[in-house]
Protein backbone atom coordinates (compact mmCIF):
# COMPACT_ATOMS: atom_id res chain seq x y z
CA UNK A 1 0.00 0.00 0.00
CA UNK A 2 2.87 2.34 0.86
CA UNK A 3 4.52 1.51 -2.47
CA UNK A 4 1.27 2.31 -4.34
CA UNK A 5 0.91 5.67 -2.59
CA UNK A 6 4.53 6.57 -3.34
CA UNK A 7 4.07 5.61 -6.99
CA UNK A 8 0.89 7.66 -7.34
CA UNK A 9 2.57 10.62 -5.64
CA UNK A 10 5.54 10.37 -8.01
CA UNK A 11 3.36 10.40 -11.12
CA UNK A 12 1.27 13.25 -9.66
CA UNK A 13 4.37 15.44 -9.27
CA UNK A 14 5.58 14.54 -12.76
CA UNK A 15 2.25 15.45 -14.32
CA UNK A 16 2.24 18.79 -12.49
CA UNK A 17 5.44 19.67 -14.36
CA UNK A 18 3.72 19.25 -17.72
CA UNK A 19 2.28 22.18 -19.66
CA UNK A 20 -1.49 22.61 -19.72
CA UNK A 21 -1.68 21.30 -23.27
CA UNK A 22 0.44 18.23 -22.53
CA UNK A 23 -1.50 17.44 -19.35
CA UNK A 24 -4.87 17.74 -21.08
CA UNK A 25 -3.66 15.54 -23.95
CA UNK A 26 -2.53 12.86 -21.49
CA UNK A 27 -5.89 13.06 -19.71
CA UNK A 28 -7.73 12.77 -23.04
CA UNK A 29 -5.55 9.83 -24.03
CA UNK A 30 -6.29 8.06 -20.75
CA UNK A 31 -10.02 8.76 -21.21
CA UNK A 32 -10.04 7.25 -24.73
CA UNK A 33 -7.79 4.30 -23.88
CA UNK A 34 -9.93 3.46 -20.86
CA UNK A 35 -13.02 3.43 -23.08
CA UNK A 36 -11.25 1.14 -25.56
CA UNK A 37 -10.38 -1.31 -22.79
CA UNK A 38 -14.01 -1.42 -21.71
CA UNK A 39 -15.00 -1.99 -25.35
CA UNK A 40 -12.61 -4.95 -25.46
CA UNK A 41 -14.21 -6.23 -22.25
CA UNK A 42 -17.65 -5.98 -23.95
CA UNK A 43 -19.02 -3.53 -21.35
CA UNK A 44 -21.77 -2.32 -23.69
CA UNK A 45 -23.69 -0.49 -20.93
CA UNK A 46 -20.74 1.83 -20.33
CA UNK A 47 -19.85 2.60 -23.95
CA UNK A 48 -22.37 5.42 -24.88
CA UNK A 49 -20.58 8.77 -24.45
CA UNK A 50 -22.85 10.19 -21.75
CA UNK A 51 -22.69 6.95 -19.75
CA UNK A 52 -18.94 6.63 -20.18
CA UNK A 53 -18.21 10.26 -19.27
CA UNK A 54 -20.30 9.91 -16.09
CA UNK A 55 -18.66 6.58 -15.17
CA UNK A 56 -15.14 7.88 -15.86
CA UNK A 57 -15.55 11.02 -13.74
CA UNK A 58 -17.22 9.29 -10.78
CA UNK A 59 -14.60 6.54 -10.85
CA UNK A 60 -11.62 8.89 -11.23
CA UNK A 61 -12.81 11.12 -8.41
CA UNK A 62 -13.41 8.02 -6.22
CA UNK A 63 -17.04 9.06 -5.71
CA UNK A 64 -18.27 5.77 -7.17
CA UNK A 65 -22.05 6.07 -6.88
CA UNK A 66 -22.43 2.43 -7.93
CA UNK A 67 -25.27 2.98 -10.41
CA UNK A 68 -22.81 2.23 -13.23
CA UNK A 69 -20.09 -0.40 -12.91
CA UNK A 70 -18.38 -3.08 -15.03
CA UNK A 71 -20.30 -6.34 -15.26
CA UNK A 72 -17.46 -8.60 -16.38
CA UNK A 73 -14.37 -9.76 -14.53
CA UNK A 74 -12.09 -8.25 -17.19
CA UNK A 75 -13.94 -4.93 -16.96
CA UNK A 76 -13.47 -4.83 -13.19
CA UNK A 77 -9.76 -5.56 -13.60
CA UNK A 78 -9.33 -2.68 -16.06
CA UNK A 79 -11.30 -0.36 -13.76
CA UNK A 80 -9.27 -1.31 -10.68
CA UNK A 81 -5.79 -1.40 -12.21
CA UNK A 82 -5.93 1.27 -14.96
CA UNK A 83 -8.93 3.58 -14.88
CA UNK A 84 -9.08 4.33 -11.15
CA UNK A 85 -5.38 4.98 -10.38
CA UNK A 86 -4.74 6.74 -13.69
CA UNK A 87 -7.83 8.92 -13.44
CA UNK A 88 -7.13 9.83 -9.82
CA UNK A 89 -3.57 10.94 -10.60
CA UNK A 90 -4.52 12.87 -13.74
CA UNK A 91 -7.55 14.67 -12.28
CA UNK A 92 -5.57 15.49 -9.15
CA UNK A 93 -2.83 16.92 -11.37
CA UNK A 94 -5.35 19.06 -13.28
CA UNK A 95 -6.91 20.37 -10.07
CA UNK A 96 -3.48 20.93 -8.53
CA UNK A 97 -2.28 22.83 -11.58
CA UNK A 98 -5.49 24.89 -11.62
CA UNK A 99 -5.07 25.70 -7.94
CA UNK A 100 -1.43 26.64 -8.54
CA UNK A 101 -2.49 28.94 -11.37
CA UNK A 102 -4.99 30.84 -9.21
CA UNK A 103 -2.46 31.05 -6.37
CA UNK A 104 0.09 32.50 -8.78
CA UNK A 105 -2.41 35.09 -10.00
CA UNK A 106 -3.28 35.98 -6.39
CA UNK A 107 0.38 36.27 -5.41
CA UNK A 108 1.10 38.46 -8.43
CA UNK A 109 -1.72 40.75 -7.35
CA UNK A 110 -0.49 40.86 -3.76
CA UNK A 111 3.06 41.65 -4.88
CA UNK A 112 1.92 44.33 -7.33
CA UNK A 113 3.09 42.52 -10.47
CA UNK A 114 -0.30 42.52 -12.18
CA UNK A 115 -1.32 44.41 -15.30
CA UNK A 116 -4.45 46.56 -14.99
CA UNK A 117 -4.26 48.28 -18.37
CA UNK A 118 -7.74 46.91 -19.14
CA UNK A 119 -9.43 48.70 -16.23
CA UNK A 120 -11.89 51.49 -16.97
CA UNK A 121 -13.53 54.25 -14.94
CA UNK A 122 -11.39 53.47 -11.89
CA UNK A 123 -9.57 55.50 -9.21
CA UNK A 124 -5.76 55.44 -9.22
CA UNK A 125 -3.79 56.41 -6.10
CA UNK A 126 -0.10 57.17 -6.73
CA UNK A 127 2.04 56.84 -3.62
CA UNK A 128 1.91 55.07 -0.27
CA UNK A 129 2.11 56.73 3.15
CA UNK A 130 1.50 54.52 6.17
CA UNK A 131 -0.02 57.41 8.11
CA UNK A 132 -2.29 58.91 5.45
CA UNK A 133 -3.11 56.36 2.74
CA UNK A 134 -5.22 54.07 5.00
CA UNK A 135 -7.34 57.09 5.97
CA UNK A 136 -7.60 58.05 2.30
CA UNK A 137 -8.91 54.58 1.38
CA UNK A 138 -11.33 54.62 4.33
CA UNK A 139 -12.72 57.99 3.19
CA UNK A 140 -13.22 56.72 -0.37
CA UNK A 141 -15.14 53.66 0.75
CA UNK A 142 -16.88 55.64 3.49
CA UNK A 143 -18.91 57.30 0.73
CA UNK A 144 -21.44 54.45 0.54
CA UNK A 145 -23.33 56.01 -2.39
CA UNK A 146 -20.30 56.77 -4.54
CA UNK A 147 -20.07 55.38 -8.06
CA UNK A 148 -18.81 51.83 -7.73
CA UNK A 149 -15.31 52.36 -9.11
CA UNK A 150 -12.36 50.03 -8.62
CA UNK A 151 -9.50 51.54 -6.61
CA UNK A 152 -5.89 50.88 -7.70
CA UNK A 153 -3.01 51.69 -5.34
CA UNK A 154 0.40 52.32 -6.98
CA UNK A 155 3.73 52.43 -5.17
CA UNK A 156 7.45 52.01 -5.73
CA UNK A 157 8.04 50.68 -2.20
CA UNK A 158 8.90 47.04 -1.44
CA UNK A 159 5.58 45.89 0.02
CA UNK A 160 2.49 43.79 -0.60
CA UNK A 161 -1.09 44.95 -1.03
CA UNK A 162 -2.09 46.44 2.35
CA UNK A 163 -5.83 46.30 1.51
CA UNK A 164 -6.31 43.04 -0.50
CA UNK A 165 -10.05 42.94 0.16
CA UNK A 166 -10.69 46.52 -0.96
CA UNK A 167 -8.17 47.77 -3.51
CA UNK A 168 -6.08 46.50 -6.40
CA UNK A 169 -2.32 46.94 -6.16
CA UNK A 170 0.52 47.55 -8.59
CA UNK A 171 4.20 48.18 -7.84
CA UNK A 172 7.06 49.43 -10.01
CA UNK A 173 10.57 50.83 -9.75
CA UNK A 174 9.44 54.23 -11.02
CA UNK A 175 5.90 55.57 -10.91
CA UNK A 176 6.69 57.95 -13.78
CA UNK A 177 7.86 55.24 -16.18
CA UNK A 178 5.54 55.10 -19.23
CA UNK A 179 5.39 51.29 -19.08
CA UNK A 180 4.31 51.45 -15.45
CA UNK A 181 1.73 54.12 -16.26
CA UNK A 182 0.28 51.81 -18.89
CA UNK A 183 -0.07 49.00 -16.31
CA UNK A 184 -2.29 51.28 -14.21
CA UNK A 185 -4.80 51.81 -17.02
CA UNK A 186 -4.35 55.55 -16.55
CA UNK A 187 -5.75 56.32 -20.00
CA UNK A 188 -9.18 55.03 -18.99
CA UNK A 189 -9.15 56.08 -15.32
CA UNK A 190 -11.86 58.38 -13.95
CA UNK A 191 -9.99 59.85 -10.96
CA UNK A 192 -6.32 60.10 -10.01
CA UNK A 193 -4.93 60.98 -6.56
CA UNK A 194 -1.21 61.79 -6.22
CA UNK A 195 0.26 61.71 -2.71
CA UNK A 196 4.01 61.05 -2.82
CA UNK A 197 6.71 61.29 -0.15
CA UNK A 198 7.99 64.64 -1.39
CA UNK A 199 6.81 67.58 -3.50
CA UNK A 200 9.45 66.78 -6.13
CA UNK A 201 8.09 63.25 -6.55
CA UNK A 202 4.53 64.54 -6.65
CA UNK A 203 5.42 67.11 -9.31
CA UNK A 204 7.23 64.53 -11.46
CA UNK A 205 4.33 62.09 -11.15
CA UNK A 206 1.76 64.73 -12.10
CA UNK A 207 3.77 65.72 -15.17
CA UNK A 208 4.11 62.07 -16.15
CA UNK A 209 0.36 61.53 -15.79
CA UNK A 210 -0.42 64.67 -17.80
CA UNK A 211 1.83 63.39 -20.58
CA UNK A 212 -0.43 60.36 -21.02
CA UNK A 213 -3.26 62.64 -22.20
CA UNK A 214 -5.67 60.95 -19.78
CA UNK A 215 -9.08 62.57 -19.33
CA UNK A 216 -9.20 61.58 -15.64
CA UNK A 217 -9.64 64.28 -13.01
CA UNK A 218 -6.27 64.56 -11.25
CA UNK A 219 -5.84 65.71 -7.64
CA UNK A 220 -2.43 66.20 -6.01
CA UNK A 221 -1.12 67.09 -2.56
CA UNK A 222 1.83 69.45 -2.00
CA UNK A 223 3.48 70.83 1.09
CA UNK A 224 4.73 73.93 -0.68
CA UNK A 225 2.41 76.38 -2.42
CA UNK A 226 5.23 77.37 -4.79
CA UNK A 227 5.20 73.83 -6.19
CA UNK A 228 1.45 74.15 -6.74
CA UNK A 229 2.02 77.36 -8.72
CA UNK A 230 4.77 75.69 -10.75
CA UNK A 231 2.55 72.72 -11.65
CA UNK A 232 -0.38 74.98 -12.53
CA UNK A 233 1.85 76.90 -14.95
CA UNK A 234 2.24 73.65 -16.93
CA UNK A 235 -0.93 71.70 -16.06
CA UNK A 236 -3.73 74.06 -14.98
CA UNK A 237 -6.27 71.23 -15.21
CA UNK A 238 -4.78 69.42 -12.17
CA UNK A 239 -6.52 70.22 -8.89
CA UNK A 240 -3.94 70.80 -6.15
CA UNK A 241 -4.06 70.90 -2.38
CA UNK A 242 -1.34 72.44 -0.24
CA UNK A 243 -0.69 72.45 3.47
CA UNK A 244 -3.45 74.60 4.99
CA UNK A 245 -2.82 73.72 8.64
CA UNK A 246 -1.83 77.34 9.40
CA UNK A 247 -5.14 78.64 8.03
CA UNK A 248 -7.06 76.09 10.09
CA UNK A 249 -5.05 76.99 13.19
CA UNK A 250 -5.80 80.71 12.88
CA UNK A 251 -9.46 80.08 12.07
CA UNK A 252 -9.87 77.93 15.19
CA UNK A 253 -8.22 80.61 17.28
CA UNK A 254 -10.54 83.32 15.98
CA UNK A 255 -13.65 81.12 15.87
CA UNK A 256 -13.24 78.36 18.48
CA UNK A 257 -14.36 74.92 17.39
CA UNK A 258 -13.86 75.57 13.69
CA UNK A 259 -11.75 72.43 13.33
CA UNK A 260 -14.87 70.33 13.92
CA UNK A 261 -16.62 72.04 11.02
CA UNK A 262 -13.70 71.45 8.67
CA UNK A 263 -13.46 67.79 9.67
CA UNK A 264 -17.14 67.07 9.06
CA UNK A 265 -17.15 68.96 5.78
CA UNK A 266 -14.46 66.68 4.36
CA UNK A 267 -14.98 63.34 6.08
CA UNK A 268 -17.38 60.69 4.78
CA UNK A 269 -17.08 58.96 8.16
CA UNK A 270 -18.47 61.71 10.42
CA UNK A 271 -21.80 63.50 9.92
CA UNK A 272 -22.88 65.46 6.82
CA UNK A 273 -20.24 65.84 4.13
CA UNK A 274 -19.58 68.13 1.17
CA UNK A 275 -20.37 66.59 -2.23
CA UNK A 276 -20.81 67.87 -5.77
CA UNK A 277 -23.22 67.24 -8.63
CA UNK A 278 -23.20 68.48 -12.21
CA UNK A 279 -26.31 70.25 -13.50
CA UNK A 280 -27.72 68.36 -16.54
CA UNK A 281 -27.30 69.87 -19.99
CA UNK A 282 -31.07 70.10 -20.59
CA UNK A 283 -31.72 72.15 -17.43
CA UNK A 284 -33.50 75.42 -18.12
CA UNK A 285 -31.78 77.39 -15.34
CA UNK A 286 -32.85 78.82 -11.97
CA UNK A 287 -31.63 81.14 -9.23
CA UNK A 288 -29.29 80.05 -6.46
CA UNK A 289 -31.92 81.06 -3.88
CA UNK A 290 -34.48 78.70 -5.46
CA UNK A 291 -31.87 75.92 -5.65
CA UNK A 292 -30.96 76.44 -1.99
CA UNK A 293 -34.61 76.19 -0.92
CA UNK A 294 -35.32 73.16 -3.14
CA UNK A 295 -32.30 71.20 -1.88
CA UNK A 296 -33.21 71.86 1.76
CA UNK A 297 -36.93 71.05 1.45
CA UNK A 298 -36.65 67.96 -0.73
CA UNK A 299 -33.27 66.44 0.20
CA UNK A 300 -32.28 67.94 3.58
CA UNK A 301 -29.18 69.25 1.82
CA UNK A 302 -27.60 72.72 1.78
CA UNK A 303 -26.30 74.17 -1.49
CA UNK A 304 -22.93 75.77 -0.76
CA UNK A 305 -21.90 77.21 -4.10
CA UNK A 306 -21.69 76.91 -7.87
CA UNK A 307 -18.78 76.70 -10.32
CA UNK A 308 -18.43 76.71 -14.10
CA UNK A 309 -15.80 73.94 -13.99
CA UNK A 310 -14.06 71.57 -11.58
CA UNK A 311 -10.78 73.54 -11.65
CA UNK A 312 -9.81 77.19 -11.77
CA UNK A 313 -11.01 80.21 -9.81
CA UNK A 314 -14.64 80.26 -10.93
CA UNK A 315 -16.20 78.92 -7.69
CA UNK A 316 -18.97 81.14 -6.28
CA UNK A 317 -19.42 80.12 -2.67
CA UNK A 318 -22.70 81.26 -1.07
CA UNK A 319 -23.52 83.58 -4.00
CA UNK A 320 -26.44 86.09 -3.90
CA UNK A 321 -29.87 84.51 -4.11
CA UNK A 322 -30.54 85.95 -7.57
CA UNK A 323 -27.37 84.50 -9.11
CA UNK A 324 -28.14 82.15 -11.98
CA UNK A 325 -27.53 78.41 -11.92
CA UNK A 326 -27.28 77.09 -15.46
CA UNK A 327 -26.88 73.79 -17.29
CA UNK A 328 -23.43 72.21 -17.17
CA UNK A 329 -22.36 73.95 -13.96
CA UNK A 330 -21.18 72.13 -10.84
CA UNK A 331 -23.18 72.51 -7.61
CA UNK A 332 -21.42 71.90 -4.29
CA UNK A 333 -23.67 70.93 -1.41
CA UNK A 334 -23.66 69.61 2.15
CA UNK A 335 -25.64 66.44 2.82
CA UNK A 336 -25.79 63.36 5.03
CA UNK A 337 -25.16 61.23 1.93
CA UNK A 338 -24.41 61.68 -1.76
CA UNK A 339 -27.31 62.67 -4.02
CA UNK A 340 -26.88 61.47 -7.60
CA UNK A 341 -27.83 63.77 -10.44
CA UNK A 342 -30.56 61.45 -11.73
CA UNK A 343 -32.21 61.50 -8.29
CA UNK A 344 -32.76 65.25 -8.36
CA UNK A 345 -36.04 66.47 -9.90
CA UNK A 346 -34.46 69.29 -11.89
CA UNK A 347 -37.68 69.96 -13.77
CA UNK A 348 -39.36 70.97 -10.49
CA UNK A 349 -36.80 73.60 -9.50
N, C-alpha and C positions, 0 to 999 in steps of 0.2 A: 504493500500500500504506500509506504514511504517512497519507494522507487517510482511508482506511478505519479505521485504528487510532484516529485522532483522533475520528472520528465515533462509533465504538463506545464510546470512553471518555466522550464527551459524554453519550450516552444513558444509559450506566451511572450516571454521577453524577446525572443527572436522576431516574432511577428510584429511586435511593437516598433521594431527598428525599420520595418518596411515602410515605403511610401504609401499614401492613401490608395493610389491606383493599384499598386502591387498587392496590398492587403485585400482590397475588394475583389481582385481577380482570383486570388487564392480562395477566398470565401465562396465566390461563384463556382469555381472549379470543384470545391468540396461539395457544394449543393448539388451540382449536376452529377458528379461521380456517385454520390450517395443514392440519388434517384436511380441511376443505372444499376447499381448493386441490388436495389429492391426490385427492379424490373427483372434481373436475372433470377431473383428468388421467387418470382411470380407473385409478388404482393400487389395484385391488381387493385385492391381497395385503396392503396396509398398512392397510386400513380397519377390520377388527375391532378392538375397543377394546384388548385385550391386546397385539395386534401393534403398534397405533399408539402406545400408551403407551411400549412398549419402544423403538420406532424414534425417537420424539420425544426421549426422555431420552438415548439413546446419541448421537443427532445433536447435541443441544443442549449436551451435555457434551464434544463432540468426541472421544468414545471411538471411535465408528464401527466396530463389530465387523465389519460387512460382510455379516452373514447376512441382513439385511433392507435393501433399497435400492430406490429408484424404478427402474422398468423402462422408462419412457418418457422422451423428451427433455424434454417439458414438466414431468414430475415432477422430473427432475434440476434443471431451472431453478428451480422453486419451492424445492426443498431447498437449493440453493446460495445463492439471493438473498434468501430470506425466512425459511425455517425455521432454518437454521444461525445466521446473524448475530443474528436476533431471539431465538432460544432461548438463545444464549450470553450475550447482554447481560442478559436477564431472569433466568436462573438465577444468573448472577454477582451480580446485584443482590440476589436473595433470600438467597444465601449471605453476601454482604457485610453485609446488614442483620441477619441472624441473628448473625453474628460481632460486629457492633457492639453488638447487644443484650446478648450475654453479657459483652462487655468492659465495658459500662456497669454491669451487675449486679456484676461483679468490682470495678470501681472504687468503686462505692457501698459495697461491703463493706469495702474497704481504707480508705476515708475515714470509715467509721463512720456512714454515712447510711442503713443498712439498718433494717428493722423486724423484730424477732425476737419479736413478741408471740405468735406461734404455737408457740414452743418449749415443751417440757415436760420436767420432771425434769432440769433443767440446773443448772450452777453459774454464779453471777453474781459477778464481782469488780468492786467499785466502787472506782475510784481507780487511778492509775498512779504508780509510783515506780521510776525507772530502776535503783535499787540493790537493791530488794527484790522487785518484781513478777516479774522473770525467774526468780528463785529460787523464788518462790511457784508459778509455772506448772510449773517443773521438778519440784517436789515433788509436785504433783498428778499429773502424768503419770508420775512415778517409781513410783507405786503401780500396778504392772502388772496387779494383780488387782482394781482398783477397779471399781465399776459404771461402765459405759461412758456417762458423761454428757458432753454438750456443755459447753464452757466459754465464757462470754461475758465479755469484758473491757469495762468501761465507763469512760470518762474525759471530762473537760471540756477537756482540753488539745488544742492544735492539733497533731495527729500522725496518722500512718497506723497500721494494724494492725502491731504489732511481731512478731507470731507468726502470720502468715497460714496456715501449714500446720498449726497446732495449735488456735488459738482463734478464735472469732467476735469481732467488734469493733463497738462502737457508741459514738458520740460526741455530746455535747449541751452546750449552754451551761450548763445547771444539772443536776446529777445528782439533785436533789431535786424537779425539776419533774414533776408527775403524768403529763404526756404522755410525757416521757422514760422514766419508770418503766414505763409501759405498753409502750414499745418494747423493753424488756428481757425482757418476759414474766415479770416478777417474781411474778405471781400463781400461776404454775405451776412456779416454780423449786423445786429440791430443797435447794440450799445457797446461801448468800449470804456473801461475804467482803467486809468493808468496811475499806479501808486507805487513808485520805485523807492529804493533806499536813499537816493539823493536827487537833487534837482537836475543835475547833469544827466543822469540816467533817464529821468522822466522826460526831459527835453528831447534826448536822442530817440527815445521810444515813440514819442508823439510825432516827430518828424518822419520816422520810419513808417508809422501807421498812415500818415497823411500821404506818403509816397505811393501807397497801394491804391489810392483813388477810391477807397471804401466810402460808402454812403452812410455808414453807421454814425450815430451821434457819439462824439468822443468827449470824455470828461477826464481832467487831469488834476492832480494835487501837487502844489509847489509850496515850499517854505518861504521862498523869496519872491516878492512881487515883481522885482526886476526881471526874473526869469519868465513870469507870466507875460509881461510886456514884450519880451523878446520873442516868445512863441507866437503871440498874437500878431506880431509884425509879419510873420511868415504864414501862419495858419489861423486866421481870425475865426474860422468856423469851430475851433476847439473850445469847449467851455472849461474854464480854469478856476480852481479854488486855491487860495493862498491862506497862510496862517492868519486867522482872524481872532486869535485868543486875546490880543490886547484890546480890540474893540469890545469883545464880550466882557472883559474884565472891567473896563471903564463903564459900560452900560449897566452892569450889575452894581457898581458903586453908586451910580447916579440914580438908578431905579432898582432898589433891592429886590432880589428874586427873579431878575430877568433871565438868569441862566436856565430856570425851569421852563420858561416860555420857549427859548431857543431849542432846548432838548426835545420838547414835545413837537415842535414844528417840524423837526427833521427825522424823528425816530418813528419807525413803523411798529415799535414794540411798546410804546407808552402813549396812550391817549390819542386824540385827534392829530392828524398829520397833514402836512402840505402836499398836495398832488397837483397835477395839471391835466388839462383836456383840450384838444383842438376843436375849434368851432367848425362844423361841417361846411363844405363849400356851397351848399344850397341854402344856407341860412340867410334870411332877409335882413338881419341886423336889429339891434335894440340898443337901449341905453344901459350903462353900467348899473345905474340905480335899479332898473327893472330886473337885471340879471341878479343883482345882490338879493333882492326880495324873493325872486323865484327860487334861487338855490336854497335860501333859508327855509322857506315855507314847504317846499316839496322834498328836499333832500337833507335838511338839517345841516347844511354846509354853508360856509361863508366864503364868498368870492373875495379874493385878496387883490387881484390886479390882472391886467391884460398886457400882452406883448404881441408885436407883429411877427416875431420869430423866436427861436429857442436860444439864440446867441445875440450878442450885441447889446447896445444901450437903449433899447426901445421899450423896456419894461415900464408900465405905468402902474405903480402900486397905489391902491386906494385912490383911484382917479375921481374927479367930480362926477356926481350922479348923472349928469347929462352927456358925459363922454360916450362916444359910440363904440359898440362892440360889433365887429363885422365878421363875415365868413373868412375862414382861414387863419384867424388869430388864435393865440394860445391863452386860455384862461387858467389862472392859478387860484386854487381854492383850499380851504381848510375843512377837513371832514374826518369822521371816525373811520371811514374806509373809502377805498377808491371808487369813483363813479365813472363807469365807462361811457364814452360818447354816445353809443347807441341806446343807453338807458335814460338819457336826458330828452325830455319832450321839447325839443327846440321850437317846434311849431306853436307851442303854447306860450312862449315868452313874449 
